[in-house]
Amino acid sequence: MKLGPFDGTVEEVKDLFENNGLNLEDYLEKPPSRLAIKFLIVPAVVLGVALLLLDIFTTKCSQGTLTLLYLLGFSGGTWLTVSTQLRFKNALATFAVAIGFLLMLLVASGIFSPKDAVEFIREIKK
């Protein structure tokens, strides 16, 4: 085990600290805990409910209700994107979640057709 300029077994490093009156815990950093899985599940459910309601009520509701559903879906998708970045720290995964939720939201609200969404994805890949 190598700890700074010291090299030795775990017991040797531990003995070195104890013999000099030092606490090893004061010098070691614990890795930050990962974001709990519930912070991925809850926004995914919020986004899914908003997408489902948008798809069902696109032609039957008032503009105010549709705006509320769209904002609910957008906030759930944004929350999911941020949670993905905090948990996995992977830019590609975060980008995929962000583009995915935006396209699903646009298709569910009738702004994009599924064909338009596929063409948009093909343009990104080029």
C-alpha positions, -999 to +999 in steps of 0.1 A: +000+000+000+013+034-009+002+064+011+020+096-001+058+090+003+052+059+025+052+025+010+043-007+029+017-031+039-016-020+054-004-030+088+029-010+085+011+022+075-015+017+103+014+011+128+032+042+115+002+064+122-005+048+156+031+050+168+033+087+160-001+095+177-019+102+144-054+092+135-055+076+100-091+086+095-081+123+096-060+118+064-083+096+044-112+109+024-143+088+021-157+087-014-190+106-018-220+084-016-239+078-049-273+093-055-301+071-042-320+052-069-353+068-058-340+100-073-341+083-107-373+064-102-395+093-090-387+117-119-391+089-144-426+082-130-434+119-131-422+121-167-441+090-177-473+102-162-470+136-179-462+119-212-492+096-209-516+124-200-502+146-228-508+118-253-543+111-241-556+147-236-538+166-264-570+173-283-595+172-253-581+198-228-578+235-226-545+252-234-538+259-197-541+222-188-518+213-217-493+239-206-494+225-171-489+189-183-460+200-206-443+218-177-448+188-155-432+166-181-403+191-187-396+194-150-397+156-145-373+151-175-350+178-163-349+163-128-342+129-144-314+143-165-297+160-135-301+129-113-285+108-141-255+131-142-251+132-104-254+094-101-234+082-131-212+112-139-213+103-176-219+130-201-230+106-229-257+091-206-269+125-195-270+137-231-290+106-242-315+111-213-319+148-221-325+143-259-347+113-252-370+130-228-373+161-250-381+140-281-407+120-261-423+152-248-424+167-283-440+136-298-465+132-270-476+168-273-480+165-310-453+190-319-432+163-336-443+132-354-425+100-346-410+103-381-397+137-374-381+124-341-363+096-360-350+121-386-338+144-358-319+115-342-303+106-376-291+142-379-275+141-345-256+109-354-240+125-385 
